[in-house]
């Protein structure tokens, strides 16, 4: 219950901040991405830049830290499972 309420609260605050940034920065700006050019409101350009930066940063963290640790954990669990299973040399009593 508390997690759901916290999630809704954070989502509400994010929507409010997004609306504020969008409405307070409505001046059109030109965005030039080498092969394509388009015009966006400044607020939308700011929010898109923040969102893309957040996604790229989180992806880099996942690839650099989380994925190697998960692979290391998988190897450790497999090694532990091999040690726990009875081998061919153990006597059956």
N, C-alpha and C positions, 0 to 999 in steps of 0.2 A: 504494500500500500504506500509506504513512504517512498520507495524507489519510483513508483509510477507518478506520484505527486511531484517529486523532484524533477523527473524528466519533463513533465508538463510545464513546470515552472521555468526550467531552462529553455525549453522550446518557445514558450511565450515571450521570454525576455529576448531571445534571438530574433523572433519575428518583429518585436517592437523596435529593437535596434536597427534591424534591416529596413523597416519602414521609415524610421527617422533619418537614416543615412540617405535613403532614396529620395525622400521628399525635400530634405534640406540641401541636397546637391543635385538639382535637376538640370543644371546647365549642360548642354550637349558638348561632347568632346570627340575628337577624331582619334580612332585607334588604328594604328598602322602595324600590321604583322607581316611585313615583307611582301607576301603574296596576296594579301587581302586587306582592304581598308574599309572601315565602317564607322558609323557615328552612333555613340551610346550616350545616355545620360551619365553624368559623372558619378552619381551614387551607384548605379549599376556597375560601372567600370571598377569602382572601389571594391564593391562586394564580390565581383567575379575574380578580381585579383587576389583578394583575401582567401576566397574559397579554393582557387587553384593552388595558391601557395600552401594552404593547409593540407590539401590532398597530396601534393608533391612531398611535403615535409613528412607527413605520416607514412607515406609509402617508403621513403628513404629510411626512416627509423625502423619500419618493419623489415625491410630487406637487410639492413646493416646489423640489427641487434636481435630482433624477435625471431626471425627465421633461423639464424644459426643456433640460437639457444634451443629452439624446438627440435632441430636436427640432433643436437647434442643430447637432449633429454631422451629422444627416441632411441639413440644408440645405447645410452645408459640403461634404459628399461629393457632393451633387447639383451644386453649383456647380463643383467640381473636375472632375467627369465631363463637364460641358458644355464646360469649357475644354480638356479632353484630346481631345474628339472633333473631327475636322476639320470646319471650317465651309464655307459655300458659297463664300467668297472665297479659300480657299487653293488654290494651283495644284496640279494633278496632274501630277507628273513621272514 
